[in-house]
């Protein structure tokens, strides 16, 4: 059944933890890198090679290659091959279904994510979902809360009401404290791990078009 909703309302989705399961991706990536150096060293190098935008796959692959004494390009290519499996291995099933259903229902979808533009763009490109998004915005990870707030406020100018789904509780709390009862933007906590609970905020364990329809004035 196709649900008809006004075009004046939109949904904005974070990427990592909402659509993309970065835990599964890192598990496979670290497993591959552990073929070159001990797994404990992979974890250490992962932390050491982070930059202002967090995880840096090329820096990590290069560091592992130097430690293992192999050509960095070999490991970079292997890392890229793992990321290329995004569509089949690293997307949450409920997110895939939600995006397809929302598209059929005529709900404008946007992506708002933080991190490296290069890495995030590759993840989204490999997802085979890019065509369903009206826009994709990548903001700096070192100023996630403030940058997402500014981007959301800019997007929301085009709609009567906007829902924003994010799995980072700090971002949800930040937005809620600033937006208060502003009905133009509603932050929703996607509680994938179900260990953090904040009763004062809307939260879901998975994405659902029915939830959007029933909890957020769509029609």
TAURFEN-V292094 format. One record per residue. N is the residue number from 0. RES is the residue in one small letter. PHI is phi in whole degrees, 0 to 359 (999 if undefined). PSI is psi in whole degrees, 0 to 359 (999 if undefined). BURIAL is + if it has 9 or more other ideal C-beta (glycine too) atoms within 8 Angstrom, else -. Layout:
BEGIN
N;RES;PHI;PSI;BURIAL, N;RES;PHI;PSI;BURIAL
END
This chain:
BEGIN
0;x;999;133;-, 1;x;266;126;-, 2;x;265;128;+, 3;x;264;127;-, 4;x;226;156;+, 5;x;295;144;-, 6;x;286;355;-, 7;x;280;353;-, 8;x;246;146;+, 9;x;221;162;+, 10;x;239;132;+, 11;x;244;131;+, 12;x;241;131;+, 13;x;293;162;+, 14;x;262;291;+, 15;x;293;126;+, 16;x;88;345;+, 17;x;250;311;+, 18;x;252;317;+, 19;x;256;129;+, 20;x;271;92;+, 21;x;291;338;+, 22;x;295;315;-, 23;x;294;320;+, 24;x;299;312;+, 25;x;297;323;-, 26;x;300;314;-, 27;x;290;320;+, 28;x;296;313;+, 29;x;296;325;+, 30;x;298;319;-, 31;x;293;315;+, 32;x;294;332;+, 33;x;289;353;+, 34;x;284;345;-, 35;x;254;322;+, 36;x;221;160;+, 37;x;304;147;-, 38;x;302;327;-, 39;x;296;326;-, 40;x;288;326;+, 41;x;300;314;+, 42;x;299;317;+, 43;x;295;316;-, 44;x;293;327;+, 45;x;302;315;+, 46;x;291;319;-, 47;x;293;329;-, 48;x;265;3;+, 49;x;295;147;-, 50;x;239;198;-, 51;x;296;341;-, 52;x;257;14;+, 53;x;88;226;+, 54;x;302;133;+, 55;x;232;103;+, 56;x;295;321;+, 57;x;291;317;-, 58;x;297;320;+, 59;x;294;313;+, 60;x;299;320;+, 61;x;294;318;+, 62;x;295;319;+, 63;x;295;317;+, 64;x;298;318;+, 65;x;295;319;-, 66;x;293;324;+, 67;x;272;347;+, 68;x;74;37;-, 69;x;237;171;-, 70;x;292;123;-, 71;x;304;326;+, 72;x;299;327;-, 73;x;300;315;+, 74;x;282;325;+, 75;x;299;316;+, 76;x;296;320;-, 77;x;294;322;+, 78;x;295;317;+, 79;x;297;324;+, 80;x;295;322;-, 81;x;295;315;+, 82;x;296;330;+, 83;x;293;348;-, 84;x;274;9;+, 85;x;311;311;+, 86;x;299;327;+, 87;x;263;335;-, 88;x;245;332;+, 89;x;238;15;+, 90;x;256;137;+, 91;x;292;130;+, 92;x;304;320;-, 93;x;294;329;+, 94;x;291;319;+, 95;x;300;311;+, 96;x;298;317;+, 97;x;300;313;+, 98;x;298;318;+, 99;x;294;317;+, 100;x;293;319;+, 101;x;296;321;+, 102;x;298;315;+, 103;x;296;327;-, 104;x;280;354;+, 105;x;80;21;-, 106;x;274;120;+, 107;x;297;130;+, 108;x;244;136;+, 109;x;230;152;+, 110;x;250;132;+, 111;x;227;107;+, 112;x;227;160;+, 113;x;245;149;+, 114;x;136;198;+, 115;x;288;128;+, 116;x;300;322;-, 117;x;297;310;-, 118;x;293;313;+, 119;x;296;322;+, 120;x;296;321;+, 121;x;294;316;+, 122;x;303;313;+, 123;x;291;320;+, 124;x;297;317;-, 125;x;286;350;+, 126;x;284;340;+, 127;x;63;25;-, 128;x;244;356;+, 129;x;303;328;+, 130;x;292;346;-, 131;x;271;354;+, 132;x;257;133;+, 133;x;290;332;-, 134;x;201;156;-, 135;x;231;122;+, 136;x;238;127;+, 137;x;246;122;+, 138;x;249;161;+, 139;x;297;138;+, 140;x;288;333;+, 141;x;287;348;-, 142;x;225;46;-, 143;x;308;305;+, 144;x;298;309;+, 145;x;293;319;-, 146;x;293;319;+, 147;x;292;323;+, 148;x;301;311;+, 149;x;297;318;-, 150;x;295;318;+, 151;x;297;315;+, 152;x;298;325;+, 153;x;292;314;-, 154;x;298;318;+, 155;x;296;341;+, 156;x;297;338;-, 157;x;270;357;-, 158;x;224;158;+, 159;x;288;320;-, 160;x;212;147;+, 161;x;222;132;+, 162;x;259;135;+, 163;x;237;119;+, 164;x;259;125;+, 165;x;215;144;+, 166;x;265;1;+, 167;x;265;108;+, 168;x;299;324;+, 169;x;300;323;-, 170;x;292;317;+, 171;x;299;314;+, 172;x;297;317;+, 173;x;301;311;+, 174;x;295;318;+, 175;x;297;319;+, 176;x;294;329;-, 177;x;272;323;-, 178;x;275;331;+, 179;x;58;237;-, 180;x;264;16;-, 181;x;298;113;-, 182;x;280;354;-, 183;x;290;326;-, 184;x;229;125;+, 185;x;241;111;+, 186;x;283;137;+, 187;x;233;127;+, 188;x;277;121;+, 189;x;269;102;+, 190;x;268;77;+, 191;x;292;324;+, 192;x;270;344;-, 193;x;56;31;-, 194;x;248;337;-, 195;x;256;131;-, 196;x;230;133;-, 197;x;224;98;+, 198;x;296;339;-, 199;x;280;357;-, 200;x;240;148;+, 201;x;299;137;-, 202;x;212;151;+, 203;x;225;159;+, 204;x;261;344;-, 205;x;205;164;-, 206;x;276;139;+, 207;x;209;127;+, 208;x;296;323;+, 209;x;299;321;-, 210;x;298;317;+, 211;x;300;313;+, 212;x;297;316;+, 213;x;277;337;-, 214;x;251;355;-, 215;x;216;69;+, 216;x;28;43;-, 217;x;266;93;+, 218;x;81;999;-
END
